Every structure is written in structure tokens, then in C-alpha cells.
Amino acid sequence: MSGRMILIPFIFLLLWNEGEAQCADGDVVLVDGSGPHEGTVQVCVSGSWGTVCDDDWGNSDAAVVCRQLGYSTTGATALSSAHFGTGSGSILMDDVACTGTETRLSSCSHSSSNNCDHNEDASVRCRCANGQVSLVGGTGPHEGRVQVCINGIWGTVCDDSWSTNDAIVLCRQLGYSTTGSTNS
């Protein structure tokens, strides 16, 4: 590309409740992967984030996590032994046993007591669906670098000609308020 380095700025999307850091019981997120489709599983229990132990962790469990996050369940892969690194918080779930048809990880049979340490944190790798968008690398879920999935692969959106209107469309696609959407 003619030796020119293109810098992709963060796209900041401001929300009504941007200061709110609470999580809802049963929410899941993948952290420390190469993109939003993979990482160490973090789950919210009683308003706090924690991890899931990998005892009995399998692809049916991974499929439920992927489904809950809006990804395809095809090719969902369970990874163990803190594959993407150790998580933070307490270990909140152990001996998870999903059938693979549940819509939320918290609906799967599991124990809330455990005999694990963070070296046994469960991880997941999901496949993305064409046209799916996400924000990565921000300080919260409402801001970051824009990624889009094409043919099962995540890629970064170039900022050439990126406008506030583009940010508004992205906010809508992600289900956020468009008031205060900015591109920086």
C-alpha cells in the first residue's frame, strides 16, 4: 500500500449510561482473546464478574456461550487450562454440564462451589457470522476499534471517510442509543 501506514483510531460511542459498570446476572463475556469471538469465559453472578472452572468443560458448553453472545454454535470450541490466560474475580461456576440447547450459560447445570484455581479457567472460541460487527480494545463495551466479520474472519474497518453518520449506523446495529455517537 505504497508504504503508507494507516492508523485506525478508536471509534468512541457514547451511551446514556456510560458510567455504569454493573453486570446483569448470567451475562457472559470473553476476555483476552485475539478478538471478541474468543477468550477466557467471564460470567456475572450477583453483580460481580468471575470465571468458570474447566472441570467437565466441553464443546456443548462452548456452544451455549457462543449462542448467548450471538455467534454461530457451529464449530464452537471449548478450551481449558486458562488457554487465553487467567481471568479475574472469583471462580463462580464449576462442573458445568450444558446439553447444548440452552440460551444462557447460567441455565446449564453447574456447581457454585469449586475445587479450582485460575489455571483451570475455561475458554471458548466461537465463529462469527457474516456482517456481524463488534468493538474491541475500548475501556468498555460501548467503545473501541470497529471490527466486522466476513467469511468467518474478523477484520478491522479502515477509517478513511469514516463519519459520525457511520458511527450512528454502527451504534444502531449494536443496539446502542445513537445520541452522542462520535468518531474520534
C-alpha positions as CSV (number, residue, x, y, z in Angstrom):
1,M,0.0,0.0,0.0
2,S,2.6,2.5,-1.1
3,G,4.4,2.2,2.3
4,R,1.7,4.4,3.9
5,M,0.8,3.3,7.4
6,I,-2.9,3.7,8.1
7,L,-3.7,4.3,11.7
8,I,-7.2,3.2,12.8
9,P,-8.4,5.4,15.6
10,F,-10.8,4.3,18.3
11,I,-14.4,5.0,17.5
12,F,-15.9,6.3,20.6
13,L,-19.6,5.6,21.1
14,L,-21.1,7.5,24.0
15,L,-24.1,6.0,25.7
16,W,-26.7,7.3,28.1
17,N,-25.3,5.2,30.9
18,E,-21.7,5.3,30.0
19,G,-20.5,5.3,33.7
20,E,-22.5,2.2,34.6
21,A,-20.2,-0.8,35.1
22,Q,-22.7,-3.2,36.7
23,C,-23.4,-6.5,35.0
24,A,-26.6,-8.5,35.0
25,D,-26.8,-12.0,36.5
26,G,-26.0,-14.6,33.8
27,D,-24.2,-12.2,31.5
28,V,-21.1,-13.7,29.8
29,V,-18.1,-12.1,28.1
30,L,-14.9,-13.5,26.5
31,V,-11.7,-11.7,27.5
32,D,-8.1,-11.7,26.5
33,G,-8.6,-13.5,23.1
34,S,-7.4,-12.1,19.8
35,G,-10.9,-10.7,19.1
36,P,-14.4,-10.7,20.6
37,H,-15.1,-14.2,19.4
38,E,-12.7,-16.0,21.7
39,G,-11.2,-15.7,25.2
40,T,-11.5,-16.7,28.8
41,V,-15.1,-17.0,29.9
42,Q,-16.2,-14.5,32.5
43,V,-19.7,-14.8,34.0
44,C,-21.7,-12.3,36.1
45,V,-23.2,-13.6,39.3
46,S,-24.8,-11.3,41.9
47,G,-23.5,-8.2,40.1
48,S,-19.8,-9.4,40.0
49,W,-17.7,-10.8,37.2
50,G,-15.8,-14.1,37.7
51,T,-14.6,-17.1,35.8
52,V,-15.8,-20.6,35.1
53,C,-13.7,-23.7,36.0
54,D,-12.8,-26.0,33.2
55,D,-13.8,-29.3,35.1
56,D,-16.0,-31.2,32.6
57,W,-15.9,-28.2,30.2
58,G,-16.8,-29.3,26.7
59,N,-18.0,-28.2,23.3
60,S,-21.7,-28.3,24.3
61,D,-20.8,-25.7,27.0
62,A,-18.9,-23.6,24.5
63,A,-21.9,-23.7,22.1
64,V,-24.1,-22.2,24.7
65,V,-21.6,-19.4,25.4
66,C,-21.4,-18.7,21.7
67,R,-25.2,-18.7,21.2
68,Q,-25.6,-16.3,24.2
69,L,-23.1,-13.9,22.7
70,G,-24.8,-14.0,19.3
71,Y,-22.3,-16.2,17.4
72,S,-22.9,-19.4,15.5
73,T,-22.7,-22.6,17.5
74,T,-21.2,-24.4,14.6
75,G,-17.5,-25.0,15.3
76,A,-17.8,-23.7,18.9
77,T,-14.7,-25.0,20.7
78,A,-14.1,-25.4,24.4
79,L,-10.6,-24.7,25.6
80,S,-9.2,-25.5,29.0
81,S,-6.2,-24.7,31.3
82,A,-6.6,-20.9,31.0
83,H,-5.8,-21.1,27.3
84,F,-6.1,-17.3,26.9
85,G,-4.7,-16.6,30.4
86,T,-6.1,-16.5,33.8
87,G,-9.3,-14.5,34.5
88,S,-10.1,-12.2,37.4
89,G,-12.5,-12.3,40.2
90,S,-13.8,-15.4,41.9
91,I,-14.4,-18.7,40.2
92,L,-18.2,-18.6,40.1
93,M,-19.1,-21.8,38.2
94,D,-17.8,-25.4,38.2
95,D,-18.8,-28.7,36.7
96,V,-20.9,-27.0,34.0
97,A,-23.0,-29.5,32.1
98,C,-24.9,-28.0,29.2
99,T,-27.0,-30.0,26.8
100,G,-26.0,-27.5,24.1
101,T,-29.6,-26.3,23.5
102,E,-29.7,-23.7,26.4
103,T,-29.7,-20.0,25.5
104,R,-27.7,-18.9,28.6
105,L,-24.8,-20.5,30.4
106,S,-26.5,-19.8,33.7
107,S,-29.3,-22.2,32.6
108,C,-26.9,-25.1,32.4
109,S,-26.5,-27.5,35.3
110,H,-23.4,-26.4,37.4
111,S,-22.0,-26.1,40.9
112,S,-21.4,-22.7,42.5
113,S,-18.7,-24.2,44.8
114,N,-15.4,-25.3,43.2
115,N,-12.1,-27.0,43.8
116,C,-10.2,-25.0,41.1
117,D,-7.7,-22.2,40.7
118,H,-7.4,-19.7,37.9
119,N,-5.1,-22.0,36.0
120,E,-8.2,-24.0,35.3
121,D,-10.2,-21.1,33.8
122,A,-12.5,-22.2,30.9
123,S,-12.1,-20.6,27.5
124,V,-14.2,-20.6,24.3
125,R,-13.6,-19.9,20.6
126,C,-16.7,-19.0,18.5
127,R,-17.1,-18.5,14.8
128,C,-18.5,-15.2,13.7
129,A,-21.4,-14.7,11.3
130,N,-21.1,-12.6,8.1
131,G,-21.9,-8.9,8.7
132,Q,-21.5,-9.2,12.5
133,V,-19.8,-6.1,14.0
134,S,-18.1,-5.6,17.3
135,L,-16.0,-3.1,19.2
136,V,-12.6,-4.2,20.7
137,G,-9.9,-2.5,22.7
138,G,-12.0,0.1,24.4
139,T,-12.4,0.8,28.0
140,G,-15.9,-0.6,28.0
141,P,-18.3,-2.5,25.7
142,H,-19.6,0.8,24.2
143,E,-16.4,2.0,22.6
144,G,-13.4,0.7,20.7
145,R,-12.0,-0.2,17.3
146,V,-14.6,-1.4,14.8
147,Q,-14.4,-5.0,13.6
148,V,-16.6,-6.7,11.0
149,C,-16.9,-10.4,10.2
150,I,-16.5,-11.5,6.6
151,N,-16.4,-15.2,5.7
152,G,-15.9,-16.3,9.3
153,I,-12.9,-14.0,9.8
154,W,-12.8,-10.7,11.9
155,G,-11.2,-7.7,10.2
156,T,-10.8,-4.0,11.2
157,V,-12.7,-1.3,9.4
158,C,-10.5,1.4,7.8
159,D,-11.2,4.9,8.9
160,D,-10.9,6.6,5.5
161,S,-14.0,8.7,5.1
162,W,-15.5,7.4,8.4
163,S,-18.1,9.9,9.6
164,T,-20.5,10.5,12.5
165,N,-23.2,9.0,10.3
166,D,-21.2,5.8,10.1
167,A,-20.9,5.8,13.9
168,I,-24.6,6.2,14.3
169,V,-25.4,3.3,12.0
170,L,-22.9,1.1,13.9
171,C,-24.5,2.1,17.3
172,R,-27.9,1.1,15.9
173,Q,-26.6,-2.2,14.7
174,L,-25.1,-2.9,18.1
175,G,-28.3,-1.9,19.8
176,Y,-27.0,1.3,21.5
177,S,-28.5,4.7,21.7
178,T,-27.4,7.0,18.9
179,T,-27.5,10.1,21.0
180,G,-23.9,11.3,21.4
181,S,-22.3,8.9,18.9
182,T,-18.9,10.2,17.9
183,N,-16.0,9.2,15.8
184,S,-12.6,10.0,17.2
